[in-house]
Structure formats: C-alpha cells, structure tokens
C-alpha cells in the first residue's frame, strides 16, 4: 500500500531565501570584530565578509 501525503510540491529554488539569510548572518558575524585584532586579521575578516556578500549576490541572480 502506498502512502500519500498532502505536502505541496516544492518550487525550484525554494531554499534560496533561507540560504541567503544564512549567508547574511555569517557575513555580519565575520564583519564584526570581537576584540582587538592585528591589521592582517582585520583584512582577512573583511575579505571573508566580502566573499559572503558576493556569494549572496550570485545566488540571488541565479548564477
């Protein structure tokens, strides 16, 4: 016997919004400095935050 469910079919790209929100959360966490850091670490953190921002843009555009 097969079981039927009343779940709606998923649209393509349904999890994109959740992924973009997660990336935004991570970007803000990386951009925020917890304590005094050396300039190279600040630059590295800024680079990570920028990479996350660019990933968000690419996901939104569907690249």
Secondary structure, DSSP 8 states (H G I E B T S, - for coil): -----------TTTTHHHHHHHHHHHHHHHHS--S---HHHHHHHHHHHHHHHHHHHHHHHT-
